[in-house]
Amino acid sequence: MNGPSTPELDWWRDDRQRWSALAFAASPEDSSIDANAEARAGTLGQLFAACGDTDADFLVFLLAQETLMHQRGASLTESMCLAALLVAERARLDDVFALWNAKNANFDTMFGLDSELLFGAGVDETVTFVEASDDPARDGIMRYVSGTSLPTNAEVRRRLTGLREYHAA
């Protein structure tokens, strides 16, 4: 997954301004093709192997770029799945909105990204946080969680562990 021209993680970590080199960029030939998708996938591969909580903002940025790409036409890519998993593993409440946007990028992401990813920070904690939020995605998330049986925290942890094992294979 790591291409020969993908800079090492420390290069990205040293300067947030460099992140723009991984931003969604529609190809001039076809606006549904992301010119930076390969570099972003390589970076996500590196992060999968060596990611920490200090990378959380970088991961949310990468997930947002994957979301833009998927809104433009990509069905469901390995890089989107990896970005969503890495963000969920950081277990930050605020990230539920980025994860929800990713899940809602298109038909394939809605059904392909596991709902457990939304609850990395804890099921009750996430629901309480979303209920109290004024984020525009609040109502959509609340409709979604009210229409489904919520997982337990143990089920969320098992699913995240299973996804990590799947992507490591």
N, C-alpha and C positions, 0 to 999 in steps of 0.2 A: 504494500500500500504506500510505502514511502518512496517517492520518486527520487532520482539522482539529483534533481535541481531543487528539491525541497530543503529550505534552510533548517538548521537545527533549532530545537525549541527555545534555547536561550536567546537566539536572535529575535524571535517573536516576543519573548517575554521582556526583553530589554527596552522595547519602545512600542507603545500602543499605536503610534502613527503608522507603523509597518503593517498593522493588521489590514489596512485598506488593500494591500496586495492580495488578500484572500477574499475580498468582498465579491458578492455576486456581480458578474459583468456579462451582460448578454452579448453573445457573439454577433459580429456584424453580419454574418451570413444567415444566422438563424437565432432569433431572439429567445428561443426556448433552450438554447445551449449556453451553458455557463463557461466562459473562458477560463475561470479560476477554479473550476470544480476539481480538477486533478490535483492541483497544489493544495487545496483545502483538504481533500481526502488524505493526501500524504501527511499533512500536519495532524489531522485527527488520528491517523495510525500511530504517529509518534506519541501523541497525548494519551492514547489508550495504554501504551506501555509505561508512560512516565508522567502521570497526571497527579496533581495535588490540588488542595483547596485554593491555593493562590492562583490557580489557572481558571477559577470559576467565571470571571468576567470574560476572559478570552473564549471560553467554551460557549457562553451565551451568545457572544458575537458570532461565532462559527455556526451555531444552531440557527441564528437569525438569517444568515446567508444561505444556509441549506433550505430554510423555509421559503425564502424568496425564489430559489431555484425550483423548488417543488410547486410553488404557486404558478410558475411559468410553464410547467408541463412535465417535469420529471415525475415518474410514477412513485417509486419508493426505492431509494438507493441505500447501499450499505453505509455511505457516509452520513446520511440523515439518521439512520438507526444508531450509529455510533455516537454522533453528536448528542442525540436525545438521551442515550444511556449515560454518557459522561456528565451531562448537566444534571440529570436525576441523581446520580451518585454523589454529587456535591451536597445534596439535601438542604438547599436554601429555599425558604418559602417563596420569596419573590420570583423565583424561576418557574413557578407553576404557570405563569402567563406566557413565557417564552415556549414552554413545553406544550401548552394548549394551542398556541399559534402554529407550532410545528404539526401537531396532530391534525389541525384543521386546514393544512395547506392544500390538500386535495383528497379525493376519494380514497386513494391507496394509503395515504398517511393516516387518515382517520381510522381505517381498519387495521393497518399494519403496525402502527406504533401502539404498544401496549398501554392500556389505561393506568397500569401500576406506575408507569413513569411519572405520572402527575403527582404521586404521593411519596416521593423520596424523602420529604421532610416530615413524614408522619401523616396518617390519614386524618385523624381528628384535627390536628394542627393545621393541615392544609385547608380543610373545609372551613374551619373557623376563620382562617386568614382570608380566604376568598370571600366569604360572607361579609366580612367587615371592610372589604376593599371597595374603592370607587373606580377600579380599572374597568375599561370598556368591555373586557372579556368576562367580567364577573358573572353576568346573567347567563351566558352560554355555558360556562363551567358549572354553574349551579343547576341548570336544566339537565346537563349531562349526568352529574352525580346523583341527582334526584331520580333519574330514570334508570339507574342501574344499581346492582348491589355493590356496595363498596368492599374493597379487599381489606383484610386485616393488615396490620403492620408487618406481621410475620410473612404473609403472602407477598407483600411488596418486596421485602428483603429477599425472599426466595426467588422471586421473578428477576430482580436486578442481578442477583448472583448467577442465575441461569443464563441471562442475556450476556453477562460478562464471559462466562464459560463458552457460550456459543461463538462469540466474536473472537475469542482467543484461539479457538480450534482452527 
